[in-house]
Amino acid sequence: MSEVGIIALLFGAGALVLIAELFIPSHGVLTFVGIAFLVAGIVQTFRYGGEKAAAVSVIVCLVVLPVFAVLAVKVWPRTWVGRRIAPPNPVLTTRDTSVPVEEINRYIGHTGRSLSTLRPVGICEFNGRRVSCVAEFGMLDAGVAVEGLRVVGGQLAVQERKAQASI
């Protein structure tokens, strides 16, 4: 195979591998391999094609690679093939993301018990209902009596309830 054929083969392989990255999720491995083929093509162009041809190949790669990257990120996901390969993220509503604070508020001031160790987050039981809780201070062991204090970040903040001394 002639030198020109080898150079064309290296550039073609680099382009094909970069295009394959659009269809095969490889976490950048195919991008690395594709760029390595392009660099090998540039090196062979310097070796066999002369400085002018190599300078043109460098300039072409420096223009084409960023254009390809922008098209792959901005345009590709909006094409029919891109949407089938990587569908868009669902739009979440407030119902999907919000915590029913009204339900949690009713446990403020009430006593329950921790079902799991709170380090600082865990599960507590109030009136037979499991509630995600966060320890107000430090860690709480499982099976400890807790008291609901306030709502913090959509979770009930609790503290250990000390046994009241009898008079």
C-alpha positions in Angstrom: 0.0 0.0 0.0 1.3 3.4 -0.9 2.1 6.2 1.6 -1.0 8.2 0.4 -3.2 5.1 1.0 -1.9 4.7 4.5 -2.5 8.3 5.3 -6.0 8.2 3.9 -6.7 5.0 5.8 -5.5 6.6 9.1 -7.7 9.7 8.6 -10.7 7.6 7.5 -10.3 5.2 10.5 -10.2 8.2 12.8 -13.3 9.7 11.3 -15.2 6.4 11.4 -14.2 5.8 15.0 -15.3 9.3 16.0 -18.7 8.7 14.3 -19.0 5.3 16.0 -18.7 7.2 19.3 -22.1 8.7 18.6 -23.7 5.3 18.4 -21.7 3.3 20.9 -21.4 4.7 24.4 -17.8 4.1 25.3 -17.2 6.9 27.8 -14.6 8.5 25.6 -12.5 5.5 24.7 -13.6 5.6 21.1 -12.9 9.4 21.0 -9.4 8.8 22.3 -8.8 6.0 19.7 -10.3 8.2 16.9 -8.1 11.2 17.9 -5.1 8.8 18.1 -5.8 7.7 14.5 -6.0 11.3 13.4 -2.7 12.1 15.1 -1.1 9.1 13.5 -2.4 10.4 10.1 -0.9 13.8 10.8 2.5 12.2 11.8 2.5 10.1 8.6 1.6 13.2 6.6 4.6 15.0 8.0 6.7 11.9 7.2 5.6 11.3 3.6 3.6 14.3 2.4 5.9 17.2 3.3 5.4 20.2 5.6 2.8 21.9 3.5 0.5 18.9 3.3 1.0 18.2 7.0 0.2 21.9 7.9 -3.0 21.6 5.9 -4.0 18.4 7.7 -3.3 19.9 11.1 -5.4 23.0 10.3 -8.2 20.8 8.9 -8.2 18.7 12.1 -8.1 21.8 14.3 -11.2 23.1 12.5 -13.1 19.9 12.0 -12.7 18.4 15.5 -14.3 21.3 17.4 -17.1 21.5 14.8 -17.7 17.8 15.1 -17.8 18.1 18.9 -20.3 21.0 18.9 -22.5 19.1 16.4 -22.3 15.9 18.5 -23.3 17.7 21.7 -25.8 20.3 20.4 -27.4 18.8 17.3 -27.0 15.0 17.6 -29.4 14.6 20.6 -32.1 16.4 18.7 -32.1 14.2 15.7 -34.5 11.2 15.4 -31.6 8.7 15.8 -30.1 10.6 18.7 -33.5 10.8 20.5 -33.9 7.0 20.1 -30.4 6.2 21.4 -30.5 8.7 24.3 -34.1 9.9 25.1 -34.4 13.3 26.8 -34.6 13.4 30.6 -38.2 13.5 31.9 -39.6 16.8 33.1 -40.2 16.5 36.8 -43.2 18.3 38.4 -43.4 19.6 41.9 -45.4 16.5 42.8 -42.4 14.4 41.8 -39.8 16.4 43.7 -41.6 17.8 46.7 -42.0 16.2 50.1 -45.4 16.2 51.6 -44.5 18.6 54.3 -48.0 18.8 55.7 -47.8 15.1 56.6 -44.5 15.5 58.3 -45.5 18.6 60.2 -48.0 16.6 62.2 -45.2 14.6 63.9 -43.6 17.7 65.4 -43.8 17.4 69.1 -44.8 13.8 69.0 -42.9 10.8 70.2 -41.8 7.9 68.1 -38.9 5.5 67.9 -36.0 5.0 65.6 -36.1 1.9 63.4 -32.6 2.3 62.1 -29.5 4.0 63.3 -29.6 7.8 62.4 -26.2 8.7 61.2 -27.6 11.4 60.9 -30.3 10.2 58.5 -32.5 7.2 59.1 -36.0 5.9 59.5 -38.3 6.5 62.5 -41.8 5.3 63.3 -44.5 7.6 64.4 -48.0 6.2 65.1 -47.2 3.1 63.0 -46.0 5.2 60.0 -42.4 5.1 58.8 -40.9 8.6 58.3 -37.5 9.6 57.0 -35.8 11.5 59.8 -32.5 13.3 60.4 -30.9 13.5 63.9 -30.7 17.0 65.2 -27.4 16.3 67.1 -25.0 13.4 66.4 -26.0 9.8 65.9 -29.0 8.0 67.4 -29.1 4.2 67.8 -32.0 2.0 66.5 -34.8 1.5 69.0 -34.4 4.8 70.8 -37.4 7.0 71.7 -37.3 10.2 69.6 -39.2 13.4 69.5 -40.0 15.4 66.3 -38.6 18.9 66.4 -38.9 20.5 63.0 -38.8 19.9 59.2 -35.4 20.3 57.7 -34.9 19.8 53.9 -38.1 17.8 53.6 -37.2 15.5 56.5 -38.3 15.5 60.2 -35.5 16.5 62.5 -35.6 14.5 65.7 -33.7 14.2 69.0 -33.6 11.5 71.6 -36.4 11.8 74.1 -35.1 11.6 77.6 -37.2 9.7 80.2 -38.9 12.3 82.4 -38.0 12.1 86.0 -40.9 11.4 88.3 -41.4 13.8 91.2 
